[in-house]
Amino acid sequence: MTSSIFLTMAGWTSDKFRLSCIDSNGFKRTLLKMLILDNGTKNTNIEAERTAAEYLVDQGVPNSNADKSLLRFFAINALELSAPASPVLLECNAPAVPSGWLQLSGHPKSIAPMANGIVRKRISGPNDTELLAYRQLMVDPHAVKVVPKFLGVHQLGSDHFIELHNMLHGFVEPNVMDIKMGFRTFTESEVSNTALREDLYRKMIAVDPNAPTEDEHRQQAITKLRYMQFRENMSSTQERGFRIEALKMRGCTPVTDLKTVKSSQQIQRTIGDFVNGRRSVAKDITKRLRQMRTLIEKSEFFAHHQVLGSSVFIVYDDHQVGVWLIDFAKSLPLPKGTRVTHRARWQMGNAEEGLLYGFDELIRTMEAVQAGVHGRQVARATDV
């Protein structure tokens, strides 16, 4: 049996680590390491080492004395891999069992893939916002059909993890896209401070020297709210209620520099490239998005929470399509008796974030992509 594991770890200076394992029946074993740690610390977590060893054995790697150093190397770093608090793209090289993941953006040390179709996501503790959200999502008859299955909480020493269904479980060499939802991804508390900040002004002009107003240039300082809205306005977030965060196509390197994909034409072209001319894929994604929108509209959880920074996670291969809403680290409960529409424009204090507005726009975009794919197929058929 041959097993191949590929992990990309953004927290490391060199982010390539490839391990090819072939069973010990006289075949050679190769290990190619291009890895430079940013520091010399090591994680000697026994539970991580045991889990990693089990995972490799599950993949057909013999657990002999000769393999211990290899297993230990993988185990030491198993929970030190970078993964985002929001968009995470995983990669499967074999049916049913994840062979690794791909870190595209976000915070380090957040997610670790396990065997048996499970991923663990690091949380702050037993009162973590995302943990509380998932517990409520699982008992909401509508919301539970929109999100990955929550499988419980796992503790390793002082670290806590939620266990979730690996959305790539059962996919073979899938194509993956992460779409950040809403026309704001920051909480009101993050931008409530109106103090002028020179550091944010410098960040703004580093991106666009013409972005500040005359007053801002004179003061050489801006508020946190001004900077966050400037950053969101660089993409389609504020106008369309969603932005394409990242994507990966089979056999290609990940594409993560998509935050300036803003116009309708750019968005449709990017999604059209993603579905790769497959009208059935575009149709299935559109159908699932419509279903998710309806379920969210019926859900009591979504009616009473502002949902910030969540992503629509799309995956497909030659045989199936999957779409889920992920990432609830900023899903904040509203005061009792308060509801949100998820479509109204945000003003300070109204808690609106545009989740459903984004769904409306994304569905319209997918419909346009589907029609465009169909039109190209008809044109090709006519030419023939």
C-alpha positions as CSV (number, residue, x, y, z in Angstrom):
1,M,0.0,0.0,0.0
2,T,1.2,3.5,-0.8
3,S,0.4,6.5,1.3
4,S,1.4,10.0,0.6
5,I,1.1,12.9,3.0
6,F,1.5,16.5,2.1
7,L,1.1,19.4,4.5
8,T,1.6,23.1,4.1
9,M,2.6,24.9,7.2
10,A,2.5,28.7,6.9
11,G,4.1,29.2,10.3
12,W,7.4,27.8,9.1
13,T,10.0,29.6,7.0
14,S,10.1,26.8,4.5
15,D,6.6,25.4,3.9
16,K,7.3,22.2,2.1
17,F,7.2,18.8,3.8
18,R,6.6,15.7,1.6
19,L,6.6,12.2,3.0
20,S,6.3,9.2,0.6
21,C,5.7,5.9,2.4
22,I,5.8,2.5,0.8
23,D,5.4,-0.7,2.7
24,S,8.4,-2.6,3.9
25,N,8.2,-5.5,1.5
26,G,11.6,-4.7,-0.1
27,F,10.6,-1.4,-1.5
28,K,12.5,1.8,-0.8
29,R,11.3,4.5,1.5
30,T,12.1,8.2,0.8
31,L,11.8,11.2,2.9
32,L,12.2,14.7,1.4
33,K,12.4,17.4,4.0
34,M,12.6,21.1,3.2
35,L,11.8,22.4,6.6
36,I,13.3,25.3,8.6
37,L,11.6,25.9,12.0
38,D,11.3,29.5,13.0
39,N,12.4,28.5,16.5
40,G,14.0,25.5,18.2
41,T,11.1,24.6,20.4
42,K,9.5,21.2,20.2
43,N,6.1,19.9,21.2
44,T,6.5,16.6,23.0
45,N,2.8,16.0,23.6
46,I,2.5,12.2,24.1
47,E,-1.2,12.2,23.0
48,A,-0.2,14.0,19.7
49,E,2.5,11.4,19.1
50,R,0.2,8.5,19.7
51,T,-2.5,9.9,17.4
52,A,0.0,10.6,14.7
53,A,1.5,7.1,14.9
54,E,-2.0,5.6,14.7
55,Y,-2.8,7.8,11.7
56,L,0.3,6.7,9.8
57,V,-0.4,3.0,10.6
58,D,-4.0,3.4,9.4
59,Q,-2.5,4.6,6.1
60,G,-0.4,1.5,5.8
61,V,2.9,2.7,7.2
62,P,4.6,-0.1,9.1
63,N,5.2,0.8,12.8
64,S,8.6,-0.9,13.2
65,N,11.5,0.4,15.3
66,A,13.0,1.7,12.1
67,D,10.0,4.0,11.7
68,K,9.9,5.5,15.2
69,S,12.0,8.5,14.4
70,L,9.8,9.2,11.4
71,L,6.6,8.8,13.4
72,R,8.0,11.0,16.2
73,F,8.9,13.7,13.7
74,F,5.4,13.8,12.4
75,A,3.9,13.6,15.9
76,I,6.0,16.4,17.3
77,N,4.5,18.7,14.7
78,A,1.1,17.3,14.5
79,L,-0.6,20.0,16.5
80,E,1.8,22.8,15.5
81,L,0.5,23.0,11.9
82,S,-0.9,26.4,10.9
83,A,-4.6,26.5,10.0
84,P,-7.0,29.3,9.9
85,A,-9.8,30.2,12.3
86,S,-11.9,30.7,9.2
87,P,-11.0,29.5,5.8
88,V,-9.4,26.0,5.8
89,L,-8.8,24.1,2.6
90,L,-8.1,20.4,3.1
91,E,-6.7,18.1,0.5
92,C,-7.4,14.4,0.0
93,N,-5.1,12.2,-2.1
94,A,-6.9,8.9,-1.4
95,P,-10.6,8.0,-1.1
96,A,-12.2,8.4,2.3
97,V,-9.1,9.2,4.3
98,P,-7.5,12.7,4.4
99,S,-3.9,12.7,3.5
100,G,-3.2,16.2,4.8
101,W,-4.3,19.7,4.5
102,L,-3.5,23.0,2.9
103,Q,-3.2,26.1,5.1
104,L,-4.3,29.1,3.0
105,S,-4.8,31.9,5.5
106,G,-5.8,32.6,9.1
107,H,-4.4,32.0,12.5
108,P,-1.7,29.4,13.4
109,K,-2.1,26.3,15.5
110,S,-5.8,26.1,14.9
111,I,-6.7,22.9,13.2
112,A,-5.2,19.4,13.0
113,P,-6.5,16.6,10.7
114,M,-7.2,13.2,12.3
115,A,-8.0,9.8,10.9
116,N,-11.6,8.5,10.2
117,G,-12.9,11.7,8.7
118,I,-12.4,14.0,11.7
119,V,-10.7,17.3,12.1
120,R,-9.8,19.0,15.4
121,K,-10.0,22.7,15.8
122,R,-8.4,24.5,18.7
123,I,-10.6,26.6,20.9
124,S,-10.0,28.8,23.9
125,G,-11.7,26.6,26.4
126,P,-15.1,25.1,27.6
127,N,-16.8,28.4,27.2
128,D,-15.5,29.2,23.7
129,T,-17.9,31.1,21.4
130,E,-17.5,28.5,18.6
131,L,-18.1,25.6,20.9
132,L,-21.3,27.1,22.3
133,A,-22.4,27.9,18.7
134,Y,-21.9,24.4,17.5
135,R,-23.8,22.9,20.4
136,Q,-26.8,25.2,19.6
137,L,-26.4,24.5,15.8
138,M,-26.7,20.8,16.4
139,V,-30.1,21.0,18.1
140,D,-31.5,23.4,15.6
141,P,-33.4,21.2,13.1
142,H,-32.7,23.7,10.2
143,A,-29.2,24.9,11.0
144,V,-27.8,21.3,11.6
145,K,-28.3,20.7,7.8
146,V,-26.1,23.7,6.9
147,V,-23.0,23.1,8.9
148,P,-20.4,20.3,9.3
149,K,-21.3,17.8,12.0
150,F,-20.1,18.6,15.5
151,L,-18.6,15.5,17.1
152,G,-17.6,16.7,20.5
153,V,-14.8,18.2,22.5
154,H,-11.3,16.8,23.0
155,Q,-8.8,18.0,25.6
156,L,-5.0,17.5,25.4
157,G,-3.5,18.9,28.6
158,S,-4.5,22.5,28.9
159,D,-5.6,22.6,25.2
160,H,-9.2,22.2,24.1
161,F,-10.4,21.2,20.6
162,I,-13.7,20.7,19.0
163,E,-14.0,17.7,16.7
164,L,-15.8,18.2,13.4
165,H,-16.6,16.2,10.3
166,N,-13.9,16.5,7.7
167,M,-15.7,17.9,4.8
168,L,-13.3,16.3,2.3
169,H,-14.0,12.8,3.7
170,G,-14.9,10.6,0.7
171,F,-13.7,13.1,-1.9
172,V,-10.9,12.1,-4.3
173,E,-8.5,14.9,-5.4
174,P,-11.2,17.6,-4.9
175,N,-11.4,21.1,-6.1
176,V,-12.0,23.5,-3.2
177,M,-13.2,27.1,-2.8
178,D,-13.6,29.2,0.3
179,I,-16.0,32.2,0.2
180,K,-16.1,34.6,3.1
181,M,-19.7,35.7,3.8
182,G,-21.2,39.0,4.9
183,F,-20.5,42.7,4.2
184,R,-18.5,43.0,7.4
185,T,-16.3,40.4,9.2
186,F,-15.4,42.5,12.3
187,T,-17.3,42.8,15.5
188,E,-18.7,46.1,16.7
189,S,-16.5,45.9,19.8
190,E,-13.4,45.7,17.5
191,V,-14.2,49.1,16.0
192,S,-15.9,50.9,18.9
193,N,-12.8,52.8,19.9
194,T,-12.7,56.1,18.0
195,A,-9.1,56.9,18.8
196,L,-7.0,58.0,15.8
197,R,-4.2,55.6,15.1
198,E,-1.0,56.4,13.2
199,D,-0.1,52.7,12.6
200,L,-3.4,52.1,10.7
201,Y,-2.8,55.2,8.6
202,R,0.6,53.8,7.7
203,K,-1.0,50.4,6.8
204,M,-3.5,52.1,4.6
205,I,-1.1,54.2,2.6
206,A,1.2,51.2,2.2
207,V,-1.7,49.6,0.3
208,D,-3.1,52.7,-1.4
209,P,-1.5,56.1,-0.9
210,N,-4.6,57.8,-2.4
211,A,-7.1,56.2,0.0
212,P,-6.9,58.6,2.9
213,T,-8.9,61.8,2.8
214,E,-7.3,65.2,3.0
215,D,-8.1,65.4,6.7
216,E,-6.6,61.9,7.3
217,H,-3.5,62.9,5.4
218,R,-3.2,66.0,7.5
219,Q,-3.7,64.1,10.8
220,Q,-1.7,61.1,9.5
221,A,-4.0,58.9,11.6
222,I,-7.3,57.0,11.1
223,T,-9.7,55.1,13.3
224,K,-9.9,51.3,13.5
225,L,-13.4,51.4,11.9
226,R,-12.1,53.4,9.0
227,Y,-9.2,51.0,8.4
228,M,-11.5,47.9,8.7
229,Q,-14.0,49.3,6.2
230,F,-11.1,50.3,3.8
231,R,-9.8,46.8,4.0
232,E,-13.2,45.2,3.4
233,N,-13.9,47.6,0.5
234,M,-10.8,46.4,-1.4
235,S,-12.8,43.2,-2.1
236,S,-16.4,42.5,-3.0
237,T,-17.3,42.2,0.7
238,Q,-19.0,45.5,1.3
239,E,-20.8,45.7,-2.0
240,R,-21.8,42.1,-2.7
241,G,-21.8,40.6,0.8
242,F,-19.2,38.0,0.0
243,R,-15.7,37.6,-1.3
244,I,-13.7,34.8,-2.7
245,E,-11.1,34.0,-0.1
246,A,-9.1,31.2,-1.7
247,L,-9.4,28.2,-4.1
248,K,-7.4,25.2,-5.1
249,M,-7.9,23.2,-8.3
250,R,-6.8,19.6,-8.7
251,G,-3.1,19.4,-9.7
252,C,-2.5,23.1,-9.1
253,T,-1.1,25.2,-6.4
254,P,-3.5,27.1,-4.1
255,V,-4.6,30.6,-5.2
256,T,-4.9,32.9,-2.2
257,D,-4.4,36.4,-3.7
258,L,-8.1,36.9,-4.5
259,K,-9.1,39.7,-2.1
260,T,-9.1,42.2,-4.9
261,V,-11.5,40.2,-7.1
262,K,-14.3,42.7,-6.9
263,S,-16.3,43.3,-10.1
264,S,-19.1,41.1,-11.3
265,Q,-17.0,40.1,-14.3
266,Q,-14.0,39.2,-12.2
267,I,-16.1,37.2,-9.7
268,Q,-18.0,35.3,-12.4
269,R,-14.8,34.5,-14.3
270,T,-13.1,33.2,-11.2
271,I,-16.0,31.0,-10.2
272,G,-16.5,29.9,-13.8
273,D,-12.8,28.8,-13.9
274,F,-13.4,27.0,-10.6
275,V,-16.3,24.9,-11.9
276,N,-14.1,24.3,-15.0
277,G,-16.9,24.3,-17.6
278,R,-19.0,21.7,-15.7
279,R,-22.6,22.8,-15.8
280,S,-23.7,19.9,-13.5
281,V,-21.3,21.2,-10.9
282,A,-22.5,24.8,-11.2
283,K,-26.1,23.5,-11.0
284,D,-25.5,21.4,-7.9
285,I,-23.7,24.2,-6.1
286,T,-26.6,26.6,-6.9
287,K,-29.2,24.1,-5.7
288,R,-27.4,23.6,-2.5
289,L,-26.9,27.3,-1.9
290,R,-30.6,27.9,-2.3
291,Q,-31.4,25.1,0.1
292,M,-28.9,26.5,2.7
293,R,-30.5,30.0,2.3
294,T,-33.9,28.6,3.0
295,L,-32.7,26.7,6.1
296,I,-30.9,29.7,7.5
297,E,-34.1,31.8,7.0
298,K,-36.0,29.2,9.1
299,S,-33.4,28.7,11.8
300,E,-33.9,30.1,15.3
301,F,-30.1,30.0,15.8
302,F,-29.4,32.3,12.9
303,A,-32.4,34.6,13.8
304,H,-30.8,35.3,17.2
305,H,-27.1,35.4,16.4
306,Q,-24.9,37.7,14.4
307,V,-22.7,35.5,12.3
308,L,-19.4,37.2,11.4
309,G,-16.5,35.8,9.5
310,S,-18.2,32.6,8.4
311,S,-17.4,31.0,5.1
312,V,-19.2,29.0,2.4
313,F,-16.9,26.0,1.8
314,I,-17.4,24.3,-1.6
315,V,-15.8,21.1,-2.7
316,Y,-16.3,18.8,-5.7
317,D,-14.6,16.0,-7.5
318,D,-15.6,13.8,-10.4
319,H,-18.5,12.2,-8.6
320,Q,-20.0,14.6,-6.0
321,V,-20.4,18.2,-4.7
322,G,-20.4,19.4,-1.1
323,V,-21.3,22.8,0.3
324,W,-21.3,23.9,3.9
325,L,-21.2,27.0,6.1
326,I,-18.2,26.9,8.4
327,D,-16.4,29.0,11.1
328,F,-18.5,30.3,14.0
329,A,-15.8,31.8,16.2
330,K,-17.5,35.2,15.9
331,S,-21.2,34.0,16.1
332,L,-22.4,36.2,18.9
333,P,-25.8,35.8,20.6
334,L,-28.1,38.8,20.4
335,P,-29.8,40.4,23.4
336,K,-33.0,38.6,24.4
337,G,-35.9,39.5,22.1
338,T,-33.6,40.8,19.4
339,R,-33.6,39.4,15.9
340,V,-31.5,40.2,12.8
341,T,-32.5,39.9,9.1
342,H,-29.0,39.2,7.9
343,R,-29.8,41.4,4.9
344,A,-30.1,45.0,6.3
345,R,-27.1,47.2,6.0
346,W,-25.0,47.5,9.1
347,Q,-25.1,50.5,11.3
348,M,-23.3,50.6,14.7
349,G,-25.6,48.9,17.2
350,N,-28.0,47.0,14.8
351,A,-25.8,43.8,14.7
352,E,-26.6,43.2,11.1
353,E,-23.7,41.5,9.1
354,G,-25.2,40.7,5.7
355,L,-25.0,36.9,5.8
356,L,-28.2,36.3,3.8
357,Y,-27.5,39.3,1.6
358,G,-24.3,37.6,0.7
359,F,-26.2,34.3,0.0
360,D,-28.6,36.2,-2.3
361,E,-25.7,37.7,-4.3
362,L,-23.7,34.5,-4.4
363,I,-26.7,32.6,-5.7
364,R,-27.3,35.2,-8.4
365,T,-23.6,34.9,-9.4
366,M,-23.8,31.1,-9.5
367,E,-26.9,31.3,-11.7
368,A,-25.0,33.6,-14.1
369,V,-22.1,31.2,-14.1
370,Q,-24.4,28.3,-14.8
371,A,-26.0,30.1,-17.6
372,G,-22.7,31.1,-19.0
373,V,-21.4,27.5,-18.9
374,H,-24.6,26.3,-20.6
375,G,-24.2,29.0,-23.3
376,R,-20.6,27.9,-24.0
377,Q,-21.7,24.3,-24.2
378,V,-24.5,25.1,-26.7
379,A,-22.1,27.3,-28.8
380,R,-19.6,24.4,-28.9
381,A,-22.4,22.0,-29.9
382,T,-23.5,24.4,-32.7
383,D,-20.0,24.7,-34.0
384,V,-19.7,21.0,-34.3
